[in-house]
Amino acid sequence: MARTLTDTEAAHERAVKEMFAGIAGRYDLLNHVLSLNIDRSWRRKVRRELADILSRPESVVLDVACGTGDLALELQQDAVARVIGTDFCRPMLTIAADKSRVQSPKPKVARSSLALVESDAMNLGFSDDTFDGVTIAFGLRNLPSYENGLRELFRVLKPGGKLVILECSHPRLPVFRELYDFYFNTVLPRIGGVVSGSRAAYTYLPNSVAKFPDKKTLAAMMERTGFAEIKFQSLTGGVAALHSGVKTG
């Protein structure tokens, strides 16, 4: 059963939703420019993690906090499984729908557009044990409770289903970490603020990453939630990390 948000969690969600709604129109441009397009290769790694599930016609995969649909559309590449994207920010979903409609139909897929559902990652509008695979990219750190967010992702997965998390992380090499911290905390908020018109949104970004658990801590949280076969890897010198786990039971 999905849980009711506390007042604090609900207030956090309202603020995050309003922030993302305000930058939705410039979100894709800034993502690709500020990451030097490396984010595209990270999403391809997520697709490869779920390749077996995506190759089965009876499978259904949910991309949570899908935003403007980049990961969900990547998952749909050559997939025969059904892919659904969900987000609680309607302006983001509107952009995702527009991007999906202009895609060329794929020979292996009868559907030419992505299925999109407006839903909250903390209280997904799906039954227990529904999905063969669940992904969340750069969304877990925006939730008001990481632990409760993981429980909700666990709830909607079928037993034996796989969760893949792509998230910002913390570089460990000292020199690279210093350069990254300068870029992330000084350069990025300025560029993001000028292009998007919201300096606050791109100040929020490094702050949200700074408080997010490191790779081992997140893996431990996944284990406490009930996931098994947990694996994680650093991407691009630790700028991002990929975690995966399988629902037990």
C-alpha atoms as one frame of an Amber mdcrd trajectory, in Angstrom:
protein
   0.000   0.000   0.000   1.249   3.506  -0.808   1.765   5.774   2.210   0.539
   9.272   2.998   3.177  12.011   2.888   3.975  13.945   6.028   3.422  17.714
   5.984   7.185  18.258   5.654   7.460  15.824   2.741   4.461  17.373   0.990
   5.946  20.875   1.343   9.261  19.668  -0.097   7.469  18.108  -3.055   5.500
  21.265  -3.798   8.693  23.320  -3.841  10.524  20.856  -6.108   7.570  20.590
  -8.492   7.323  24.375  -8.782  11.066  24.659  -9.379  11.115  22.091 -12.189
   7.997  23.537 -13.779   9.782  26.883 -13.954  12.843  25.538 -15.812  11.124
  22.860 -17.941  11.518  24.773 -21.211  15.317  25.010 -20.862  15.882  21.756
 -18.989  17.097  19.596 -21.891  19.430  22.239 -23.287  21.042  22.840 -19.925
  21.333  19.146 -19.109  23.274  18.398 -22.272  25.380  21.562 -22.261  26.277
  21.502 -18.574  27.135  17.781 -18.653  29.046  18.148 -21.941  26.604  15.580
 -23.369  28.064  12.860 -21.139  24.582  12.271 -19.693  23.602  10.553 -22.970
  26.205   7.816 -22.462  25.039   7.323 -18.860  21.486   6.678 -20.048  22.732
   4.135 -22.567  24.339   2.265 -19.663  20.971   2.124 -17.914  19.420   0.642
 -21.059  22.153  -2.001 -21.215  21.508  -2.894 -17.557  17.904  -3.709 -18.483
  18.609  -5.194 -21.923  17.292  -8.659 -21.046  14.022  -7.310 -19.611  13.552
  -4.854 -22.490  13.947  -7.685 -25.000  10.884  -9.566 -23.674   7.486  -8.632
 -25.176   5.627  -9.468 -21.964   7.763  -7.116 -19.843   6.674  -3.693 -18.587
   9.291  -1.137 -17.474   8.560   2.040 -15.498  10.807   5.108 -15.620  10.078
   7.121 -12.461  10.683  10.884 -12.307  11.095  10.734 -16.080  11.164  14.507
 -16.529  11.296  15.379 -20.218  11.550  11.712 -21.149  15.204  11.286 -22.123
  15.749   8.020 -20.250  12.323   6.568 -21.044  12.878   7.262 -24.741  16.344
   5.720 -24.507  14.867   2.594 -22.914  12.364   2.388 -25.765  15.128   2.184
 -28.375  14.677  -1.217 -30.080  12.765  -2.521 -27.043   9.882  -4.936 -27.437
   8.863  -4.447 -23.801   6.344  -1.748 -22.918   7.944   1.375 -21.416   6.013
   3.845 -19.261   7.328   7.190 -18.041   5.924   8.922 -14.981   6.560  12.296
 -13.367   4.665  14.636 -11.049   5.552  17.787 -13.010   3.102  18.285 -15.884
   5.218  20.807 -17.864   8.011  18.220 -17.969   5.600  15.513 -19.140   4.252
  17.840 -21.843   7.754  18.190 -23.271   8.279  14.419 -23.022   5.059  13.850
 -24.966   6.124  16.301 -27.683   9.514  14.596 -28.021   7.896  11.168 -28.199
   5.469  12.191 -30.937   8.221  13.324 -33.303  10.149  10.068 -33.013  10.144
   7.779 -36.018   8.287   4.489 -35.442  10.621   1.606 -34.671  10.275  -1.680
 -36.557  10.375  -3.803 -33.389   7.781  -1.729 -31.552   4.110  -1.433 -32.485
   3.826   1.788 -30.452   5.454   4.885 -31.927   4.923   7.106 -28.880   5.851
   6.738 -25.227   3.217   5.972 -22.602   3.275   8.793 -20.022   1.471   9.018
 -16.673   1.376  11.930 -14.230   2.234  10.405 -10.868   4.274  11.127  -7.747
   7.397   9.040  -7.121   6.546   8.917  -3.412   3.042   7.643  -4.049   2.938
   5.928  -7.433  -0.514   5.229  -8.797   0.214   1.585  -9.595  -0.584  -1.693
  -7.864   1.964  -3.750  -5.960   4.146  -6.115  -8.006   3.370  -4.512 -11.376
   6.661  -3.916 -13.200   9.500  -6.129 -14.428  11.921  -3.210 -14.345  11.982
   0.226 -12.726  14.422   3.060 -13.378  14.966   6.459 -11.816  17.574   8.883
 -13.176  18.575  12.018 -11.269  15.314  11.839  -9.358  15.967   9.950  -6.134
  17.928  12.815  -4.558  14.966  15.150  -5.166  12.620  13.051  -3.034  11.805
  14.216   0.496  12.770  10.783   1.866  15.232   8.507   0.080  14.249   5.526
   2.208  10.521   5.901   1.596  11.170   6.549  -2.075  13.091   3.272  -2.326
  10.255   1.447  -0.574   7.787   2.786  -3.132   9.999   1.660  -6.026  10.327
  -1.739  -4.346   6.544  -1.958  -3.905   5.678  -1.597  -7.598   8.333  -4.055
  -8.787   7.427  -7.684  -9.341   9.367 -10.229  -7.280  12.539 -10.820  -9.273
  12.154  -7.409 -10.966  15.145  -5.098 -11.314  15.669  -1.525 -10.159  18.319
   0.676 -11.816  19.247   4.042 -10.288  21.306   6.664 -12.141  22.280   9.540
  -9.901  24.872  12.232  -9.342  27.674  11.159  -7.043  30.871  12.313  -5.369
  34.258  12.150  -7.190  36.970  10.652  -5.001  40.241  11.651  -6.721  41.382
  14.833  -4.903  42.376  17.017  -7.896  39.377  15.980  -9.993  37.079  16.458
  -7.004  38.332  20.018  -6.484  37.821  20.927 -10.154  34.402  19.291 -10.129
  33.364  21.081  -6.937  34.400  24.443  -8.399  32.461  23.803 -11.606  29.437
  22.367  -9.836  29.177  24.960  -7.075  30.363  28.096  -8.887  30.187  27.810
 -12.684  27.055  25.701 -13.073  24.717  27.894 -10.949  25.794  30.982 -12.891
  25.324  29.466 -16.360  22.161  27.653 -15.342  20.748  30.790 -13.771  21.403
  32.936 -16.832  20.016  30.434 -19.363  17.034  29.196 -17.345  16.225  32.419
 -15.541  16.348  30.591 -12.196  19.612  30.836 -10.268  17.870  29.159  -7.325
  17.204  25.970  -9.313  20.874  25.564 -10.180  21.955  26.392  -6.650  19.567
  23.706  -5.436  21.268  21.147  -7.708  24.724  21.100  -6.029  23.092  21.339
  -2.608  20.939  18.284  -3.314  23.968  16.322  -4.530  26.058  17.322  -1.502
  23.568  15.789   0.935  22.871  12.673  -1.154  24.345   9.401   0.188  27.584
   8.087  -1.267  27.583   4.889  -3.328  28.113   2.431  -0.466  25.544   4.120
   1.758  22.930   4.048  -1.006  23.701   0.375  -1.640  23.157  -0.319   2.074
  19.832   1.548   1.966  18.754  -0.602  -0.989  19.672  -3.747   0.943  17.637
  -2.631   3.969  14.674  -2.007   1.661  14.795  -5.638   0.521  16.839  -5.537
  -2.661  19.386  -8.258  -3.381  22.146  -8.744  -5.977  23.052  -5.079  -5.460
  25.766  -3.698  -7.723  27.109  -0.211  -8.244  29.697   1.495 -10.390  31.178
   4.968 -10.705  30.738   6.818 -13.984  33.046   9.491 -15.398  35.402   9.618
 -12.449  32.621   9.457  -9.889  30.554  12.356 -11.232  27.640   9.920 -11.421
  26.913   6.400 -10.203  24.804   3.503 -11.415  23.158   1.211  -8.851  21.080
  -1.882  -9.534  19.249  -4.394  -7.400  16.675  -7.175  -7.659  13.486  -7.383
  -5.619  13.497 -10.421  -3.354  10.478 -12.565  -2.607
